[in-house]
Amino acid sequence: MNFFWNLIFKRKIRRDARVPLTQILEQVLSYLAKSEDSIWSDMEVEETVQLINKQLDLLKCSGKVNVSKLNYLFLPTAPLQEIAMENGWVDEYLKLAEQFDSHMAKYC
């Protein structure tokens, strides 16, 4: 089952998109490092950090990430937006989400 899951949801990110995507995820991590859990988010900050770190490691090693997991984090009212709203960095989140969406649309 894991094989099929990875086949369907893990995608290789084009080389020219890896650096910008890495920078976006690292900026999100820097905000999360100063954040507390939100009662509205279905994920705790630590869980969100672990998920992003795992995807960053995959991106740096193989260039493959689980696109559905990353896309989920950036959806409206998904964990990142809820955490950002709770911790006062929603404007920064919206800019990062816009950049993320733009890169994912172009390069994936």
ChimeraX attribute file (.defattr): number of C-alpha atoms within 10 A of each C-alpha:
attribute: neighborCount
match mode: 1-to-1
recipient: residues
	/A:1	6
	/A:2	7
	/A:3	7
	/A:4	9
	/A:5	10
	/A:6	13
	/A:7	11
	/A:8	12
	/A:9	14
	/A:10	17
	/A:11	16
	/A:12	17
	/A:13	19
	/A:14	13
	/A:15	11
	/A:16	10
	/A:17	15
	/A:18	19
	/A:19	13
	/A:20	14
	/A:21	20
	/A:22	17
	/A:23	14
	/A:24	18
	/A:25	20
	/A:26	15
	/A:27	15
	/A:28	19
	/A:29	18
	/A:30	12
	/A:31	16
	/A:32	20
	/A:33	12
	/A:34	9
	/A:35	17
	/A:36	14
	/A:37	20
	/A:38	19
	/A:39	11
	/A:40	15
	/A:41	17
	/A:42	16
	/A:43	18
	/A:44	16
	/A:45	21
	/A:46	14
	/A:47	13
	/A:48	19
	/A:49	18
	/A:50	12
	/A:51	15
	/A:52	19
	/A:53	15
	/A:54	13
	/A:55	21
	/A:56	21
	/A:57	14
	/A:58	16
	/A:59	21
	/A:60	13
	/A:61	9
	/A:62	11
	/A:63	18
	/A:64	20
	/A:65	21
	/A:66	20
	/A:67	17
	/A:68	12
	/A:69	14
	/A:70	16
	/A:71	14
	/A:72	13
	/A:73	19
	/A:74	19
	/A:75	13
	/A:76	12
	/A:77	15
	/A:78	16
	/A:79	23
	/A:80	27
	/A:81	23
	/A:82	21
	/A:83	28
	/A:84	23
	/A:85	16
	/A:86	17
	/A:87	16
	/A:88	12
	/A:89	15
	/A:90	16
	/A:91	12
	/A:92	14
	/A:93	21
	/A:94	16
	/A:95	12
	/A:96	18
	/A:97	22
	/A:98	13
	/A:99	15
	/A:100	20
	/A:101	15
	/A:102	11
	/A:103	18
	/A:104	16
	/A:105	9
	/A:106	9
	/A:107	14
	/A:108	11
